């Protein structure tokens, strides 16, 4: 999905993760997520990927390039 809105949660340890995602104009709670970090050594960039489970067997992928 492109151009999705994400509400982030940041706790005491400053580890941010998705809390809610706007899907088709409706905010959906993130029940669980999996985090993956990939590094492209050639371009010296890091990509953080969150696979967010929002219920009813729906999973949204969020990519953050750094």
C-alpha positions as CSV (number, residue, x, y, z in Angstrom):
1,X,0.0,0.0,0.0
2,X,1.2,3.5,-0.7
3,X,0.4,6.8,0.9
4,X,-1.0,5.2,4.1
5,X,-1.2,7.2,7.3
6,X,0.5,5.7,10.4
7,X,0.2,6.7,14.0
8,X,3.4,5.8,15.8
9,X,4.0,4.8,19.5
10,X,7.2,5.7,21.2
11,X,7.8,4.4,24.7
12,X,10.3,4.9,27.5
13,X,13.1,3.2,25.5
14,X,12.4,5.4,22.4
15,X,11.6,2.4,20.3
16,X,9.0,3.5,17.8
17,X,6.5,1.1,16.3
18,X,3.1,1.5,14.5
19,X,0.1,1.8,16.8
20,X,-2.7,2.6,14.3
21,X,-2.9,2.6,10.5
22,X,-5.5,4.4,8.4
23,X,-7.0,2.0,5.8
24,X,-9.6,3.2,3.4
25,X,-10.2,6.3,5.5
26,X,-10.7,4.2,8.7
27,X,-8.2,4.0,11.6
28,X,-7.3,0.4,12.4
29,X,-5.5,-0.8,15.5
30,X,-2.3,-2.7,15.1
31,X,-2.6,-5.9,17.2
32,X,0.9,-7.2,16.5
33,X,3.8,-6.5,14.2
34,X,7.0,-8.0,13.0
35,X,10.0,-5.8,12.4
36,X,12.7,-6.5,9.8
37,X,15.8,-4.4,9.1
38,X,17.5,-4.7,5.7
39,X,20.8,-3.1,4.7
40,X,21.8,-2.3,1.2
41,X,25.6,-2.3,1.3
42,X,25.9,-1.1,-2.2
43,X,23.9,2.1,-1.7
44,X,24.7,2.3,2.0
45,X,21.0,2.6,3.0
46,X,18.9,0.9,5.6
47,X,15.3,-0.1,5.2
48,X,13.1,-0.9,8.2
49,X,10.0,-3.0,7.4
50,X,7.0,-3.5,9.7
51,X,4.5,-6.2,8.9
52,X,1.4,-5.1,10.9
53,X,-1.5,-7.4,11.7
54,X,-4.7,-5.4,11.9
55,X,-7.3,-8.2,12.4
56,X,-9.4,-10.4,10.2
57,X,-6.2,-11.9,8.7
58,X,-5.2,-8.6,7.2
59,X,-1.5,-7.6,7.2
60,X,-0.1,-4.3,6.1
61,X,3.5,-3.7,5.1
62,X,5.2,-0.4,6.0
63,X,8.7,0.4,4.7
64,X,10.8,3.2,6.0
65,X,14.0,4.1,4.1
66,X,16.8,5.7,6.1
